[in-house]
Amino acid sequence: MKTRLVACLMVLGLAGPNLFASHKGQISPVEIASEDSSAVLQLEYWGEAGTHPPHPIVVGTGFLIGREGYFVTAAHVLARYKPNSPQLTATTHQRDKNGIGVWFDVIEIDRERDLALCQLKGFRPFKEPSGGTRPKLSYRPITSLRISEESALAGEPIAILGYPLGSFASPVIQIGNIGATDAMLETVPNFPAGRKDLLIVSVAGNHGDSGCPVISLTTGDVVGMLIQYVPAPLLSVGQGDSRQEVQQQSGLMVAVPAQWIMQMLTRHSVANVAIMLKEDLVM
């Protein structure tokens, strides 16, 4: 009996780690929201030259990668960016949900692929002190995400974390799946170059989600980044002269693939090593 058990274990070992991985199960949305929210940045427009309007505009989302304050977002989100200006900032949040806008540098903009790499100014995370007079709620936890080195699979369950519709206190998590890995939709205007590599994501994103990560619920890695929604055919509303054509939400989004992000990271020698929540790093 003991000999048979040893033989079985040897066979399982030779089968490789994927056999065990298939039984691991999915990562829960609760885990994603808890582990990854502090890696997601809110990009806000503060008026011309940062004149601080009463209500700053949320123009998109970004997410931290590596360990040196780099983040990725959609190139079109940076349309109002000015170097060395508070006009557009990347907001991080404290535990009490108050936000702090951080200035950043743009490292590269790839407009053809609607992809940009940026870096927070003065990014110096430190280990959270165990004591002291500073309230714990005032610290800003910092994590970062790992980019998948594998291509996304059609049907793969995913989550997105972004700041849609002007949301502020924390990113909004939505659940969906990879609808297709070879997007070729003629109805989508201004598709970026390399459209055969684009992903269609079955999730109803909104304005503000541009630049947010598409996270695999199987591995926890980023498999893409949202850039735009797919419009549905127009819907006619009203009667007679008041009749109007309005665009419908299709429930589909377009995302750039992880390999495009990896290529940009490689060009700038950015290590694909995540900061984990258990490290207790804060700003």
C-alpha positions as protocol buffer text, in pm:
chain_id: "A"
residue {
  index: 1
  type: MET
  ca { x: 0 y: 0 z: 0 }
}
residue {
  index: 2
  type: LYS
  ca { x: 285 y: 236 z: 91 }
}
residue {
  index: 3
  type: THR
  ca { x: 459 y: 158 z: -240 }
}
residue {
  index: 4
  type: ARG
  ca { x: 143 y: 248 z: -435 }
}
residue {
  index: 5
  type: LEU
  ca { x: 110 y: 579 z: -246 }
}
residue {
  index: 6
  type: VAL
  ca { x: 469 y: 676 z: -327 }
}
residue {
  index: 7
  type: ALA
  ca { x: 416 y: 588 z: -691 }
}
residue {
  index: 8
  type: CYS
  ca { x: 102 y: 801 z: -710 }
}
residue {
  index: 9
  type: LEU
  ca { x: 282 y: 1099 z: -558 }
}
residue {
  index: 10
  type: MET
  ca { x: 564 y: 1060 z: -810 }
}
residue {
  index: 11
  type: VAL
  ca { x: 317 y: 1060 z: -1100 }
}
residue {
  index: 12
  type: LEU
  ca { x: 147 y: 1373 z: -965 }
}
residue {
  index: 13
  type: GLY
  ca { x: 481 y: 1545 z: -927 }
}
residue {
  index: 14
  type: LEU
  ca { x: 579 y: 1462 z: -1286 }
}
residue {
  index: 15
  type: ALA
  ca { x: 249 y: 1605 z: -1406 }
}
residue {
  index: 16
  type: GLY
  ca { x: 372 y: 1952 z: -1314 }
}
residue {
  index: 17
  type: PRO
  ca { x: 227 y: 2238 z: -1109 }
}
residue {
  index: 18
  type: ASN
  ca { x: -63 y: 2305 z: -1347 }
}
residue {
  index: 19
  type: LEU
  ca { x: -243 y: 1996 z: -1222 }
}
residue {
  index: 20
  type: PHE
  ca { x: -259 y: 2144 z: -873 }
}
residue {
  index: 21
  type: ALA
  ca { x: -328 y: 2495 z: -1002 }
}
residue {
  index: 22
  type: SER
  ca { x: -644 y: 2371 z: -1175 }
}
residue {
  index: 23
  type: HIS
  ca { x: -786 y: 2279 z: -833 }
}
residue {
  index: 24
  type: LYS
  ca { x: -689 y: 2605 z: -664 }
}
residue {
  index: 25
  type: GLY
  ca { x: -1014 y: 2781 z: -749 }
}
residue {
  index: 26
  type: GLN
  ca { x: -1081 y: 3142 z: -831 }
}
residue {
  index: 27
  type: ILE
  ca { x: -964 y: 3445 z: -637 }
}
residue {
  index: 28
  type: SER
  ca { x: -1268 y: 3609 z: -485 }
}
residue {
  index: 29
  type: PRO
  ca { x: -1372 y: 3966 z: -576 }
}
residue {
  index: 30
  type: VAL
  ca { x: -1349 y: 4044 z: -203 }
}
residue {
  index: 31
  type: GLU
  ca { x: -979 y: 3951 z: -210 }
}
residue {
  index: 32
  type: ILE
  ca { x: -919 y: 4160 z: -522 }
}
residue {
  index: 33
  type: ALA
  ca { x: -1090 y: 4464 z: -368 }
}
residue {
  index: 34
  type: SER
  ca { x: -898 y: 4424 z: -43 }
}
residue {
  index: 35
  type: GLU
  ca { x: -554 y: 4346 z: -187 }
}
residue {
  index: 36
  type: ASP
  ca { x: -546 y: 4570 z: -495 }
}
residue {
  index: 37
  type: SER
  ca { x: -749 y: 4884 z: -417 }
}
residue {
  index: 38
  type: SER
  ca { x: -445 y: 5071 z: -283 }
}
residue {
  index: 39
  type: ALA
  ca { x: -264 y: 5011 z: -614 }
}
residue {
  index: 40
  type: VAL
  ca { x: -533 y: 5194 z: -811 }
}
residue {
  index: 41
  type: LEU
  ca { x: -497 y: 5570 z: -863 }
}
residue {
  index: 42
  type: GLN
  ca { x: -761 y: 5830 z: -937 }
}
residue {
  index: 43
  type: LEU
  ca { x: -654 y: 6083 z: -1201 }
}
residue {
  index: 44
  type: GLU
  ca { x: -812 y: 6422 z: -1138 }
}
residue {
  index: 45
  type: TYR
  ca { x: -818 y: 6750 z: -1329 }
}
residue {
  index: 46
  type: TRP
  ca { x: -789 y: 7055 z: -1101 }
}
residue {
  index: 47
  type: GLY
  ca { x: -850 y: 7331 z: -1352 }
}
residue {
  index: 48
  type: GLU
  ca { x: -608 y: 7530 z: -1565 }
}
residue {
  index: 49
  type: ALA
  ca { x: -272 y: 7539 z: -1383 }
}
residue {
  index: 50
  type: GLY
  ca { x: -433 y: 7374 z: -1080 }
}
residue {
  index: 51
  type: THR
  ca { x: -667 y: 7657 z: -981 }
}
residue {
  index: 52
  type: HIS
  ca { x: -865 y: 7421 z: -755 }
}
residue {
  index: 53
  type: PRO
  ca { x: -1223 y: 7437 z: -880 }
}
residue {
  index: 54
  type: PRO
  ca { x: -1499 y: 7349 z: -630 }
}
residue {
  index: 55
  type: HIS
  ca { x: -1543 y: 7010 z: -793 }
}
residue {
  index: 56
  type: PRO
  ca { x: -1235 y: 6854 z: -956 }
}
residue {
  index: 57
  type: ILE
  ca { x: -1306 y: 6627 z: -1250 }
}
residue {
  index: 58
  type: VAL
  ca { x: -1217 y: 6258 z: -1243 }
}
residue {
  index: 59
  type: VAL
  ca { x: -1074 y: 6195 z: -1590 }
}
residue {
  index: 60
  type: GLY
  ca { x: -959 y: 5836 z: -1551 }
}
residue {
  index: 61
  type: THR
  ca { x: -779 y: 5566 z: -1356 }
}
residue {
  index: 62
  type: GLY
  ca { x: -422 y: 5444 z: -1330 }
}
residue {
  index: 63
  type: PHE
  ca { x: -256 y: 5158 z: -1143 }
}
residue {
  index: 64
  type: LEU
  ca { x: 84 y: 5119 z: -980 }
}
residue {
  index: 65
  type: ILE
  ca { x: 334 y: 4864 z: -1108 }
}
residue {
  index: 66
  type: GLY
  ca { x: 683 y: 4775 z: -988 }
}
residue {
  index: 67
  type: ARG
  ca { x: 831 y: 4920 z: -671 }
}
residue {
  index: 68
  type: GLU
  ca { x: 944 y: 5268 z: -777 }
}
residue {
  index: 69
  type: GLY
  ca { x: 619 y: 5459 z: -816 }
}
residue {
  index: 70
  type: TYR
  ca { x: 555 y: 5381 z: -1181 }
}
residue {
  index: 71
  type: PHE
  ca { x: 196 y: 5361 z: -1299 }
}
residue {
  index: 72
  type: VAL
  ca { x: 14 y: 5286 z: -1621 }
}
residue {
  index: 73
  type: THR
  ca { x: -291 y: 5460 z: -1763 }
}
residue {
  index: 74
  type: ALA
  ca { x: -458 y: 5527 z: -2097 }
}
residue {
  index: 75
  type: ALA
  ca { x: -284 y: 5792 z: -2310 }
}
residue {
  index: 76
  type: HIS
  ca { x: -607 y: 5984 z: -2371 }
}
residue {
  index: 77
  type: VAL
  ca { x: -654 y: 6030 z: -1996 }
}
residue {
  index: 78
  type: LEU
  ca { x: -345 y: 6256 z: -1998 }
}
residue {
  index: 79
  type: ALA
  ca { x: -488 y: 6505 z: -2249 }
}
residue {
  index: 80
  type: ARG
  ca { x: -484 y: 6782 z: -1983 }
}
residue {
  index: 81
  type: TYR
  ca { x: -147 y: 6694 z: -1832 }
}
residue {
  index: 82
  type: LYS
  ca { x: 115 y: 6967 z: -1792 }
}
residue {
  index: 83
  type: PRO
  ca { x: 465 y: 6892 z: -1662 }
}
residue {
  index: 84
  type: ASN
  ca { x: 545 y: 7021 z: -1312 }
}
residue {
  index: 85
  type: SER
  ca { x: 189 y: 7138 z: -1257 }
}
residue {
  index: 86
  type: PRO
  ca { x: -95 y: 7041 z: -1021 }
}
residue {
  index: 87
  type: GLN
  ca { x: -336 y: 7066 z: -1314 }
}
residue {
  index: 88
  type: LEU
  ca { x: -363 y: 6687 z: -1333 }
}
residue {
  index: 89
  type: THR
  ca { x: -275 y: 6474 z: -1031 }
}
residue {
  index: 90
  type: ALA
  ca { x: -277 y: 6108 z: -933 }
}
residue {
  index: 91
  type: THR
  ca { x: -478 y: 6074 z: -612 }
}
residue {
  index: 92
  type: THR
  ca { x: -393 y: 5819 z: -344 }
}
residue {
  index: 93
  type: HIS
  ca { x: -625 y: 5757 z: -51 }
}
residue {
  index: 94
  type: GLN
  ca { x: -574 y: 5728 z: 323 }
}
residue {
  index: 95
  type: ARG
  ca { x: -755 y: 5468 z: 529 }
}
residue {
  index: 96
  type: ASP
  ca { x: -1010 y: 5735 z: 627 }
}
residue {
  index: 97
  type: LYS
  ca { x: -1083 y: 5773 z: 250 }
}
residue {
  index: 98
  type: ASN
  ca { x: -944 y: 6127 z: 225 }
}
residue {
  index: 99
  type: GLY
  ca { x: -752 y: 6172 z: -100 }
}
residue {
  index: 100
  type: ILE
  ca { x: -413 y: 6335 z: -160 }
}
residue {
  index: 101
  type: GLY
  ca { x: -321 y: 6445 z: -512 }
}
residue {
  index: 102
  type: VAL
  ca { x: 36 y: 6357 z: -611 }
}
residue {
  index: 103
  type: TRP
  ca { x: 227 y: 6521 z: -896 }
}
residue {
  index: 104
  type: PHE
  ca { x: 378 y: 6286 z: -1151 }
}
residue {
  index: 105
  type: ASP
  ca { x: 607 y: 6270 z: -1454 }
}
residue {
  index: 106
  type: VAL
  ca { x: 507 y: 6120 z: -1787 }
}
residue {
  index: 107
  type: ILE
  ca { x: 775 y: 5871 z: -1894 }
}
residue {
  index: 108
  type: GLU
  ca { x: 627 y: 5761 z: -2228 }
}
residue {
  index: 109
  type: ILE
  ca { x: 305 y: 5812 z: -2422 }
}
residue {
  index: 110
  type: ASP
  ca { x: 217 y: 5564 z: -2696 }
}
residue {
  index: 111
  type: ARG
  ca { x: -80 y: 5732 z: -2863 }
}
residue {
  index: 112
  type: GLU
  ca { x: -116 y: 5463 z: -3129 }
}
residue {
  index: 113
  type: ARG
  ca { x: -182 y: 5206 z: -2858 }
}
residue {
  index: 114
  type: ASP
  ca { x: -350 y: 5451 z: -2615 }
}
residue {
  index: 115
  type: LEU
  ca { x: -103 y: 5355 z: -2344 }
}
residue {
  index: 116
  type: ALA
  ca { x: 111 y: 5568 z: -2111 }
}
residue {
  index: 117
  type: LEU
  ca { x: 375 y: 5508 z: -1846 }
}
residue {
  index: 118
  type: CYS
  ca { x: 412 y: 5762 z: -1563 }
}
residue {
  index: 119
  type: GLN
  ca { x: 595 y: 5790 z: -1230 }
}
residue {
  index: 120
  type: LEU
  ca { x: 482 y: 5952 z: -906 }
}
residue {
  index: 121
  type: LYS
  ca { x: 710 y: 6229 z: -781 }
}
residue {
  index: 122
  type: GLY
  ca { x: 875 y: 6168 z: -445 }
}
residue {
  index: 123
  type: PHE
  ca { x: 762 y: 5806 z: -418 }
}
residue {
  index: 124
  type: ARG
  ca { x: 922 y: 5680 z: -96 }
}
residue {
  index: 125
  type: PRO
  ca { x: 704 y: 5420 z: 77 }
}
residue {
  index: 126
  type: PHE
  ca { x: 809 y: 5309 z: 423 }
}
residue {
  index: 127
  type: LYS
  ca { x: 717 y: 5039 z: 670 }
}
residue {
  index: 128
  type: GLU
  ca { x: 420 y: 5150 z: 876 }
}
residue {
  index: 129
  type: PRO
  ca { x: 527 y: 5226 z: 1234 }
}
residue {
  index: 130
  type: SER
  ca { x: 375 y: 5007 z: 1503 }
}
residue {
  index: 131
  type: GLY
  ca { x: 330 y: 5302 z: 1740 }
}
residue {
  index: 132
  type: GLY
  ca { x: 362 y: 5678 z: 1751 }
}
residue {
  index: 133
  type: THR
  ca { x: 134 y: 5978 z: 1766 }
}
residue {
  index: 134
  type: ARG
  ca { x: 25 y: 5985 z: 1403 }
}
residue {
  index: 135
  type: PRO
  ca { x: -327 y: 5840 z: 1359 }
}
residue {
  index: 136
  type: LYS
  ca { x: -331 y: 5509 z: 1174 }
}
residue {
  index: 137
  type: LEU
  ca { x: -613 y: 5630 z: 949 }
}
residue {
  index: 138
  type: SER
  ca { x: -390 y: 5907 z: 811 }
}
residue {
  index: 139
  type: TYR
  ca { x: -150 y: 5664 z: 644 }
}
residue {
  index: 140
  type: ARG
  ca { x: -184 y: 5579 z: 275 }
}
residue {
  index: 141
  type: PRO
  ca { x: -133 y: 5205 z: 216 }
}
residue {
  index: 142
  type: ILE
  ca { x: 61 y: 5136 z: -104 }
}
residue {
  index: 143
  type: THR
  ca { x: 55 y: 4822 z: -316 }
}
residue {
  index: 144
  type: SER
  ca { x: 127 y: 4757 z: -682 }
}
residue {
  index: 145
  type: LEU
  ca { x: 12 y: 4502 z: -938 }
}
residue {
  index: 146
  type: ARG
  ca { x: 192 y: 4236 z: -1135 }
}
residue {
  index: 147
  type: ILE
  ca { x: 150 y: 4224 z: -1512 }
}
residue {
  index: 148
  type: SER
  ca { x: 69 y: 3880 z: -1650 }
}
residue {
  index: 149
  type: GLU
  ca { x: 333 y: 3721 z: -1871 }
}
residue {
  index: 150
  type: GLU
  ca { x: 65 y: 3498 z: -2024 }
}
residue {
  index: 151
  type: SER
  ca { x: -198 y: 3601 z: -2278 }
}
residue {
  index: 152
  type: ALA
  ca { x: -557 y: 3638 z: -2162 }
}
residue {
  index: 153
  type: LEU
  ca { x: -799 y: 3359 z: -2249 }
}
residue {
  index: 154
  type: ALA
  ca { x: -1147 y: 3406 z: -2392 }
}
residue {
  index: 155
  type: GLY
  ca { x: -1396 y: 3333 z: -2117 }
}
residue {
  index: 156
  type: GLU
  ca { x: -1146 y: 3399 z: -1838 }
}
residue {
  index: 157
  type: PRO
  ca { x: -1319 y: 3555 z: -1533 }
}
residue {
  index: 158
  type: ILE
  ca { x: -1188 y: 3902 z: -1450 }
}
residue {
  index: 159
  type: ALA
  ca { x: -1241 y: 4202 z: -1225 }
}
residue {
  index: 160
  type: ILE
  ca { x: -1186 y: 4569 z: -1301 }
}
residue {
  index: 161
  type: LEU
  ca { x: -1102 y: 4833 z: -1041 }
}
residue {
  index: 162
  type: GLY
  ca { x: -1161 y: 5193 z: -1144 }
}
residue {
  index: 163
  type: TYR
  ca { x: -1310 y: 5531 z: -1064 }
}
residue {
  index: 164
  type: PRO
  ca { x: -1621 y: 5556 z: -1283 }
}
residue {
  index: 165
  type: LEU
  ca { x: -1877 y: 5836 z: -1284 }
}
residue {
  index: 166
  type: GLY
  ca { x: -1682 y: 6062 z: -1052 }
}
residue {
  index: 167
  type: SER
  ca { x: -1650 y: 5810 z: -767 }
}
residue {
  index: 168
  type: PHE
  ca { x: -1398 y: 5930 z: -512 }
}
residue {
  index: 169
  type: ALA
  ca { x: -1350 y: 5754 z: -178 }
}
residue {
  index: 170
  type: SER
  ca { x: -1244 y: 5415 z: -314 }
}
residue {
  index: 171
  type: PRO
  ca { x: -1226 y: 5235 z: -650 }
}
residue {
  index: 172
  type: VAL
  ca { x: -1532 y: 5050 z: -774 }
}
residue {
  index: 173
  type: ILE
  ca { x: -1495 y: 4678 z: -843 }
}
residue {
  index: 174
  type: GLN
  ca { x: -1691 y: 4513 z: -1124 }
}
residue {
  index: 175
  type: ILE
  ca { x: -1690 y: 4150 z: -1233 }
}
residue {
  index: 176
  type: GLY
  ca { x: -1701 y: 4009 z: -1586 }
}
residue {
  index: 177
  type: ASN
  ca { x: -1500 y: 3796 z: -1824 }
}
residue {
  index: 178
  type: ILE
  ca { x: -1275 y: 3820 z: -2129 }
}
residue {
  index: 179
  type: GLY
  ca { x: -1523 y: 3819 z: -2417 }
}
residue {
  index: 180
  type: ALA
  ca { x: -1268 y: 3788 z: -2698 }
}
residue {
  index: 181
  type: THR
  ca { x: -892 y: 3806 z: -2745 }
}
residue {
  index: 182
  type: ASP
  ca { x: -886 y: 3915 z: -3109 }
}
residue {
  index: 183
  type: ALA
  ca { x: -1110 y: 4222 z: -3120 }
}
residue {
  index: 184
  type: MET
  ca { x: -1201 y: 4335 z: -3472 }
}
residue {
  index: 185
  type: LEU
  ca { x: -1510 y: 4552 z: -3429 }
}
residue {
  index: 186
  type: GLU
  ca { x: -1582 y: 4799 z: -3709 }
}
residue {
  index: 187
  type: THR
  ca { x: -1834 y: 4984 z: -3493 }
}
residue {
  index: 188
  type: VAL
  ca { x: -1569 y: 5109 z: -3250 }
}
residue {
  index: 189
  type: PRO
  ca { x: -1420 y: 5445 z: -3360 }
}
residue {
  index: 190
  type: ASN
  ca { x: -1053 y: 5535 z: -3316 }
}
residue {
  index: 191
  type: PHE
  ca { x: -932 y: 5185 z: -3246 }
}
residue {
  index: 192
  type: PRO
  ca { x: -559 y: 5194 z: -3163 }
}
residue {
  index: 193
  type: ALA
  ca { x: -295 y: 5030 z: -3376 }
}
residue {
  index: 194
  type: GLY
  ca { x: -255 y: 4653 z: -3353 }
}
residue {
  index: 195
  type: ARG
  ca { x: -626 y: 4591 z: -3320 }
}
residue {
  index: 196
  type: LYS
  ca { x: -587 y: 4215 z: -3365 }
}
residue {
  index: 197
  type: ASP
  ca { x: -425 y: 4199 z: -3020 }
}
residue {
  index: 198
  type: LEU
  ca { x: -698 y: 4394 z: -2840 }
}
residue {
  index: 199
  type: LEU
  ca { x: -929 y: 4238 z: -2584 }
}
residue {
  index: 200
  type: ILE
  ca { x: -1304 y: 4266 z: -2557 }
}
residue {
  index: 201
  type: VAL
  ca { x: -1409 y: 4262 z: -2192 }
}
residue {
  index: 202
  type: SER
  ca { x: -1765 y: 4176 z: -2096 }
}
residue {
  index: 203
  type: VAL
  ca { x: -1818 y: 4437 z: -1827 }
}
residue {
  index: 204
  type: ALA
  ca { x: -2018 y: 4760 z: -1831 }
}
residue {
  index: 205
  type: GLY
  ca { x: -1749 y: 5019 z: -1758 }
}
residue {
  index: 206
  type: ASN
  ca { x: -1815 y: 5392 z: -1757 }
}
residue {
  index: 207
  type: HIS
  ca { x: -1641 y: 5726 z: -1799 }
}
residue {
  index: 208
  type: GLY
  ca { x: -1354 y: 5731 z: -1550 }
}
residue {
  index: 209
  type: ASP
  ca { x: -1269 y: 5362 z: -1593 }
}
residue {
  index: 210
  type: SER
  ca { x: -1024 y: 5439 z: -1875 }
}
residue {
  index: 211
  type: GLY
  ca { x: -682 y: 5319 z: -1765 }
}
residue {
  index: 212
  type: CYS
  ca { x: -809 y: 5077 z: -1500 }
}
residue {
  index: 213
  type: PRO
  ca { x: -661 y: 4728 z: -1466 }
}
residue {
  index: 214
  type: VAL
  ca { x: -828 y: 4413 z: -1592 }
}
residue {
  index: 215
  type: ILE
  ca { x: -735 y: 4156 z: -1327 }
}
residue {
  index: 216
  type: SER
  ca { x: -758 y: 3780 z: -1375 }
}
residue {
  index: 217
  type: LEU
  ca { x: -963 y: 3609 z: -1104 }
}
residue {
  index: 218
  type: THR
  ca { x: -758 y: 3296 z: -1174 }
}
residue {
  index: 219
  type: THR
  ca { x: -407 y: 3435 z: -1117 }
}
residue {
  index: 220
  type: GLY
  ca { x: -457 y: 3782 z: -966 }
}
residue {
  index: 221
  type: ASP
  ca { x: -234 y: 3930 z: -1238 }
}
residue {
  index: 222
  type: VAL
  ca { x: -321 y: 4216 z: -1473 }
}
residue {
  index: 223
  type: VAL
  ca { x: -416 y: 4077 z: -1815 }
}
residue {
  index: 224
  type: GLY
  ca { x: -512 y: 4409 z: -1973 }
}
residue {
  index: 225
  type: MET
  ca { x: -606 y: 4775 z: -1928 }
}
residue {
  index: 226
  type: LEU
  ca { x: -938 y: 4935 z: -2027 }
}
residue {
  index: 227
  type: ILE
  ca { x: -927 y: 5209 z: -2288 }
}
residue {
  index: 228
  type: GLN
  ca { x: -1283 y: 5262 z: -2415 }
}
residue {
  index: 229
  type: TYR
  ca { x: -1635 y: 5126 z: -2425 }
}
residue {
  index: 230
  type: VAL
  ca { x: -1803 y: 4965 z: -2722 }
}
residue {
  index: 231
  type: PRO
  ca { x: -2115 y: 5162 z: -2824 }
}
residue {
  index: 232
  type: ALA
  ca { x: -2432 y: 4975 z: -2907 }
}
residue {
  index: 233
  type: PRO
  ca { x: -2657 y: 5080 z: -3198 }
}
residue {
  index: 234
  type: LEU
  ca { x: -2840 y: 5407 z: -3147 }
}
residue {
  index: 235
  type: LEU
  ca { x: -3176 y: 5405 z: -2975 }
}
residue {
  index: 236
  type: SER
  ca { x: -3454 y: 5638 z: -3091 }
}
residue {
  index: 237
  type: VAL
  ca { x: -3646 y: 5818 z: -2818 }
}
residue {
  index: 238
  type: GLY
  ca { x: -3922 y: 6077 z: -2832 }
}
residue {
  index: 239
  type: GLN
  ca { x: -4181 y: 6161 z: -3094 }
}
residue {
  index: 240
  type: GLY
  ca { x: -4190 y: 6388 z: -3396 }
}
residue {
  index: 241
  type: ASP
  ca { x: -3957 y: 6689 z: -3386 }
}
residue {
  index: 242
  type: SER
  ca { x: -3837 y: 6593 z: -3038 }
}
residue {
  index: 243
  type: ARG
  ca { x: -3717 y: 6251 z: -3157 }
}
residue {
  index: 244
  type: GLN
  ca { x: -3349 y: 6192 z: -3070 }
}
residue {
  index: 245
  type: GLU
  ca { x: -3092 y: 5923 z: -3132 }
}
residue {
  index: 246
  type: VAL
  ca { x: -2907 y: 5823 z: -2815 }
}
residue {
  index: 247
  type: GLN
  ca { x: -2617 y: 5585 z: -2770 }
}
residue {
  index: 248
  type: GLN
  ca { x: -2672 y: 5272 z: -2565 }
}
residue {
  index: 249
  type: GLN
  ca { x: -2429 y: 5094 z: -2332 }
}
residue {
  index: 250
  type: SER
  ca { x: -2340 y: 4759 z: -2486 }
}
residue {
  index: 251
  type: GLY
  ca { x: -2188 y: 4610 z: -2171 }
}
residue {
  index: 252
  type: LEU
  ca { x: -1858 y: 4562 z: -2356 }
}
residue {
  index: 253
  type: MET
  ca { x: -1522 y: 4738 z: -2315 }
}
residue {
  index: 254
  type: VAL
  ca { x: -1202 y: 4740 z: -2518 }
}
residue {
  index: 255
  type: ALA
  ca { x: -873 y: 4668 z: -2337 }
}
residue {
  index: 256
  type: VAL
  ca { x: -510 y: 4669 z: -2443 }
}
residue {
  index: 257
  type: PRO
  ca { x: -336 y: 4336 z: -2370 }
}
residue {
  index: 258
  type: ALA
  ca { x: -79 y: 4272 z: -2098 }
}
residue {
  index: 259
  type: GLN
  ca { x: 196 y: 4214 z: -2354 }
}
residue {
  index: 260
  type: TRP
  ca { x: 177 y: 4576 z: -2467 }
}
residue {
  index: 261
  type: ILE
  ca { x: 224 y: 4691 z: -2109 }
}
residue {
  index: 262
  type: MET
  ca { x: 516 y: 4451 z: -2062 }
}
residue {
  index: 263
  type: GLN
  ca { x: 685 y: 4585 z: -2375 }
}
residue {
  index: 264
  type: MET
  ca { x: 664 y: 4939 z: -2238 }
}
residue {
  index: 265
  type: LEU
  ca { x: 800 y: 4829 z: -1899 }
}
residue {
  index: 266
  type: THR
  ca { x: 1091 y: 4653 z: -2069 }
}
residue {
  index: 267
  type: ARG
  ca { x: 1180 y: 4965 z: -2269 }
}
residue {
  index: 268
  type: HIS
  ca { x: 1222 y: 5157 z: -1943 }
}
residue {
  index: 269
  type: SER
  ca { x: 1372 y: 4877 z: -1731 }
}
residue {
  index: 270
  type: VAL
  ca { x: 1077 y: 4869 z: -1492 }
}
residue {
  index: 271
  type: ALA
  ca { x: 1080 y: 4549 z: -1286 }
}
residue {
  index: 272
  type: ASN
  ca { x: 754 y: 4355 z: -1289 }
}
residue {
  index: 273
  type: VAL
  ca { x: 764 y: 4292 z: -913 }
}
residue {
  index: 274
  type: ALA
  ca { x: 455 y: 4382 z: -711 }
}
residue {
  index: 275
  type: ILE
  ca { x: 431 y: 4544 z: -369 }
}
residue {
  index: 276
  type: MET
  ca { x: 211 y: 4315 z: -159 }
}
residue {
  index: 277
  type: LEU
  ca { x: -42 y: 4429 z: 100 }
}
residue {
  index: 278
  type: LYS
  ca { x: 119 y: 4211 z: 368 }
}
residue {
  index: 279
  type: GLU
  ca { x: 437 y: 4423 z: 342 }
}
residue {
  index: 280
  type: ASP
  ca { x: 249 y: 4705 z: 522 }
}
residue {
  index: 281
  type: LEU
  ca { x: 410 y: 4981 z: 315 }
}
residue {
  index: 282
  type: VAL
  ca { x: 255 y: 5326 z: 338 }
}
residue {
  index: 283
  type: MET
  ca { x: 317 y: 5682 z: 219 }
}
